[in-house]
Amino acid sequence: MILLSDDMLPTIKALVYEFSGEISKSEQLSVIIDYRIIFEAVERASKSITYHENTNNPNHFKEAGHLCHWLVKLKPISIVETESRFDEVIKYINGALLKFKNGKDLEKEYQRNNERADMKKKRSKVSVLINELVSTKLCLRFINKSETEKLKSEIIGKPKDVEKLKKKLNTVESRFRNCDEYTLNISNSFREHTYSARGTAMLFELGFASDYL
């Protein structure tokens, strides 16, 4: 196994940090990553993948599928609510003062406080799906790397088919550069359906084989 080996754990942690950072920045979120849960997800994936045949050398789709399943299930990323009790008290006081004062500045501040509170309550779909999105992106990165490395080795070993294999390699790399829609669809699917680890592996493999990915 490659992805589920001990040597890959630092890389998995780094990718979770990278992808969750991208989402938290774009969505203006504060997040906490529990790296103990990531370790547990890798451990569980290493065990659940043994249910497959040929467990000594599972392909990259199976490894990615099992890891993605457990990351989604265990949810190592948490969104931190940044509005404190103090903010709520200030908001209440501002509202009470409006009953006695008609200052425009105070009224504007009160409205801004309310707008900020409303924005925090109306979480975007991306923030709700943060564990699913990060897990899917991480595993697709691994599948992409495995597929491209496999094709590059074939190019070296089959000089007669170089042009054909190079074209296939370009297609694979292009598909993975433009897989945002697939990532979002799979992430939504995790919220709506209960997949087994094996089922998640099949999602990735069928998505790639059918050119949907």
Secondary structure, DSSP 8 states (H G I E B T S, - for coil): --TTSGGGHHHHHHHHHHHHHHHHHHHT-EEEE-HHHHHHHHHHHHHHGGGSSSTTS--HHHHHHHHHHHHHHH--EEEE----HHHHHHHHHHHHHTTT---HHHHHHHHHHHHHHHHHHS--HHHHTHHHHHHHHHHHHHHHHHHHHHHHHHHHH-GGGHHHHHHHHHHHHHHHHT-HHHHHHHHHHHHHS---HHHHHHHHHHHHHTT--
